[in-house]
Amino acid sequence: MKKAPFILSAVALAGVIALAITMIVKPAGKCAPQDTPQAEPSESSIVFFDIDRVASEYDMANDLRSVVETKAQSISEDINRRGSQLQKDMEAFQDKIDKGLMTRSTAEVQGQKLQERQNSYQNYVAQKQQEIQEEEAVMMNKIGDAINTYVDKFRENKGYAMVFSTTGGILPAPIVSADSALDVTDAIIEGLNSEYVKEKEKSDK
């Protein structure tokens, strides 16, 4: 029987988000909120951050991912339970046929009902998988939008001309080699989490 798709890991999530915020470019000059964390001073107008680390250390991303994972797990368990029961009923039906324990007309009726149950189950699985895919898409959009919005304010506040996002691996891309002083990952993670705490405090009031 089919199972619900596994939830995206932090690394896979980072890869998807990176597609949307690989490069953020806007004219400098606007004033940003004063509580935006300050990065280490740099003479360069171009900096970068590690999207993999941001995706794994951003508290909002972890909270949203936990909610979707819990829902996906619940759906997966329900699908498995229904599938197991259907499988048992089909095996019991076949066993009765093999032993000649039911008439042909009865077998046709019960066989038709089992087929309808199987079709219904397959439709249910497809529906639930679609729901999880939509939940994952909404989750990634929320995380990507939050990161993009914050980095835009961060860039304006620091006066940077450009902020790149890079992803790790054997050969990081698109930033293959750079001065570590240009890495503003820590400042961005700190700022994102600080803003998230403030938003949670507002929603709790």
Disulfide bonds with the S-S distance in Angstrom:
none
